[in-house]
Amino acid sequence: MNDLLVVDDEPDWLALVKLFLGQMGEFRVDTRTSATDGLAALGQHQYDAVISDYEMPGMNGIEFLRAVRSGFGRIPFIVLTGKGREEVVIDALNNGADYYLQKGGDPRALFAELAHVVGRSIQLKNAGETLYEREQRYHDLQNANDLIQSVALDGHFIYVNNRWLETLGYREQDVADLNVFDIVHPDSLPHCREIFQRLISGENVGIIEVVFKTSEGRKVFVEGMATCRMNGGAPQSTRGIYRDVTRRKVAEQKLAEAEEFNRRIVESCQECIKVLDLDGNLLSMNSYGQQQIGVTDITPYIGTSFLHFWQEVSPEKVSETLEAARQNRRGQFEALCTAVTGESKYWDVVITPICDARGIPERLLATSRDIDERKRAEEVLRRSERELKVLLDSLPTGVVIVDAATHLITDANATALALFDAPRGMVIGRHCHNYICPATEGDCPITDRGNTIDRSERIAVTAHGEEIPVLKSVAKMHLSGRECLVESFMDISDRKRAEEALMRANRQLNMMASITRHDILNKVTVLLGYIALLRERVNDPGVAQYLDILESTTNIIQSQIEFSRRFQEIGAQEPRWLLVSDLLPYLHLPPGVRMLTDLSGVEILADPLLEKVFFNLLDNSVRHGGSVTSIRVYSTGGPDDTKIVWEDNGTGIPDEEKERIFRRGYGKNTGFGLFLVREVLSITGMTITETGSFGTGARFEICVPPEKVRIRGPAAPSPSAGTGDR
């Protein structure tokens, strides 16, 4: 049974040591709570070994060791240290400690190791071995996780432990041929040569950080302590204890590389990035941010309140944003920042927390994005909208903006509201057909028929149900990122009343002209009858000549009266939408003549006499075209430049006659046909010209104003479309 003295200032630790070692049955354990009490116990009782903590008040473990060696000789002495205290280990061994152990880890493993070390120390003492031999045997044990080496003055190894061999990848038989500098990486070689010289000169070099290399050349980062064994002031050998910190160094290097990479990311970012403390004071700013505020050295601004940088935003808003970030939320505001150069820009600022490992904010990250162009564009847009609003409200025509997808009114000017006799809130958001064109719901010329522009007379309805005639124009355009219909309209009630009055007057005039014409024609008929009777009774050639003149004059009078009847019909009826393909004179085609059509559902707002236009064009082709066998009628262009083309394969019209044929009285027959065609078309603003080539056929082009044409959905084929002869 061996007697042990255990000295530690922790009573709970002493109780635990006594319990573990006492129950092994090999030791009697005596405990003291200070080195002073331990020395007193050694003076009263003979112990086989001493176990001492290093950290103790008054006298520490090394001082206690020196006192024991001075007063009680070579009694085995084991030092207990905390982790990372290599300098204590070196100091303890240099002052004659037999072993050292680190506290911590599994208690059972620690106390088992302690019992083994104590037992081994007592055996060595009883066997009478020298201190140097005990140290060498100690280093041969597997109780050390550190790299331990003893080196001769010529640099050759005296001893290395198993951990040293395992870490550096050498076999025990390899060590004899190695020099200490063979295991040092070139990066650390100059430093290690200097340290070795300082060691053998007796200098305390403190903590050493060096890079070893394995047998394969791989780097091993170590740190630890080294001392030189002296004898009579002369160096004998060096002794070092090192810990492998490669993982930590690699991690630190990767961390440094990651930090450098992140720094480069921040520096290359085209946004102003600032780091703030939790009070909102500036800690750092990236290069782009410094460039934007016009500084090359941010140092004078470090510690400046974040509020200092912003204008056109309330301090309360900035403080609210900072507080949101402090509460682990995202804060945001937009504000103006003026650089030291005087240039001002708008920025979108987002503040987020930078949290520690527990998720608690420890810094704030402020990221500012340049939105100056957007803000200034928005201001220009707002100003333009205000100016447009003033302009629209000053227009004498009503204007409404309609969402093309929903047909809901999104805006209306003052004139439109006055026409509808409704407040703005009653109009905006309502379906456009509640106020404009109620009869055409589901048949919109733009969205349903596919026209680009529509100009036509429509009906507007007031909030009280009153119908008002308007002249309306509609166009499709994009406003604020969506497709809209811009509808402008003018009240034409006065014009319509004037037109109605004029039509009433025309009807009365036409009635009177019809009665007068009827009476004159009756008289003309009587006159022609008497002329015929006179011809039967008069044989005098001179008188017959006079009768010829009278008859010719009377026929001219009759023809002019007939022309007045036909001309009177022009404009007598209100224009209406007519499907062109339904007006063509298919039934009047002479045998051997075919008509081909391609009118694609074209409708024209025209006088109902438009049908006679095409009848006269057919008469012109058949009567004056020579051997006409084919007639084509088709449309060209779009809604803005529609033309109706009539062309035949006859002889055509000479260039010098292309305009004359539309004059009244010109031609081989009555001379009224093409003249009346032009007059009928002109009622609704249409024109007609002859553009054919003489010798290849006549070609008449009817130009239709955009507001007088529209395209109906897919039209059914005309009865004569194709190649059949009529």
Secondary structure by P-SEA (a helix, b strand, c coil): cbbbbbbcccaaaaaaaaaaaaaccccbbbbbccaaaaaaaaacccccbbbbbcccccccaaaaaaaaaacccccbbbbbbcccaaaaaaaaaaacccccccccccaaaaaaaaaaaaaaaaaaaaacccaaaaaaaaaacccccccccccccccccccccaaaaaaaccccccccccccccccccccaaaaaaaaaaaaacccccbbbbbbbcccbbbbbbbbbbbbbbccccccbbbbbbbbaaaaaaaaaaaaaaaaaaaaaaaacccbbbbbccccccccccaaaaaaacccccccccccccccccccccaaaaaaaaaaaaacbbbbbccccccccccccccbbbbbbbccccccccbbbbbbbbaaaaaaaaaaaaaaaaaaaaaaaaccbbbbbbcccccccccccaaaaaaaccccccccccccccccccccccccccccccccccbbbbbbbcccbbbbbbbbbbbbbbcccbbbbbbbbbbaaaaaaaaaaaaaaaaaaaaaaaaaaaaaaaaaaaaaaaaaaaaaccccaaaaaaaaaaaaaaaaaaaaaaaaaaaaacccccccccccccccccccccccbbbbbbccccccccccaaaaaaaaaaaaaaaccccccbbbbbccccccbbbbbbbcccccccccccccccccccccccccaaaaaaaaaaccbbbbbbbcccccbbbbbbbbcccccccccccccccccccccc
